[in-house]
């Protein structure tokens, strides 16, 4: 199964498609779909998208670690007034 990318919006389309299902571009001699080197299983991310993804993953990891540390400390520490005196 050969897939291509729409030259207008980048949507993955089948080789024999007459038009893009995303933007409606009709494929003719002027607008032919471009071959997709990756078999359509994954899309390329721009540098900006990669940066956003890395920041999101890093923030998620930090949040998860903070929750584990807080959970661990709250189990070991008595938060009562008697414990502070």
For each residue, the residues with C-beta under 8 A, 3 or more apart:
1: 14 15
2: 14 15 35
3: 12 13 14 15 36 39 40
4: 12 13 14 15 17 33 34 35 36
5: 10 11 12 13 33 34 35 36
6: 9 10 11 12 13 20 22 23 25 33
7: 25 31 32 33 34
8: 20 23 25 31
9: 6 20 22 23 25
10: 5 6 43
11: 5 6 20 21 22 23
12: 3 4 5 6 36 40 43
13: 3 4 5 6 17 20 21 27 33
14: 1 2 3 4 17
15: 1 2 3 4 33
16:
17: 4 13 14 20 21 27 33
18: 26 27
19: 24 25 26 27
20: 6 8 9 11 13 17 23 24 25 27 33
21: 11 13 17
22: 6 9 11
23: 6 8 9 11 20
24: 19 20
25: 6 7 8 9 19 20 31
26: 18 19 31
27: 13 17 18 19 20 31 32 33
28: 31 32
29: 32
30:
31: 7 8 25 26 27 28
32: 7 27 28 29
33: 4 5 6 7 13 15 17 20 27
34: 4 5 7
35: 2 4 5
36: 3 4 5 12 39 40
37:
38: 41 42 43 44
39: 3 36
40: 3 12 36
41: 38
42: 38
43: 10 12 38
44: 38
45: 49 50 53
46: 49 50
47: 50 51
48: 51 52
49: 45 46 52 53
50: 45 46 47 53 54
51: 47 48 54 55
52: 48 49 55 56
53: 45 49 50 56 57
54: 50 51 57 58
55: 51 52 58 59
56: 52 53 59 60
57: 53 54 60 61
58: 54 55 61 62
59: 55 56 62 63
60: 56 57 63 64
61: 57 58 64 65
62: 58 59 65 66
63: 59 60 66 67
64: 60 61 67 68
65: 61 62 68 69
66: 62 63 69 70
67: 63 64 70 71
68: 64 65 71 72
69: 65 66 72 73
70: 66 67 73 74
71: 67 68 74 75
72: 68 69 75 76
73: 69 70 76 77
74: 70 71 77 79
75: 71 72
76: 72 73
77: 73 74 83
78: 82 83
79: 74 83
80: 83 84
81: 84 85
82: 78 85
83: 77 78 79 80
84: 80 81
85: 81 82
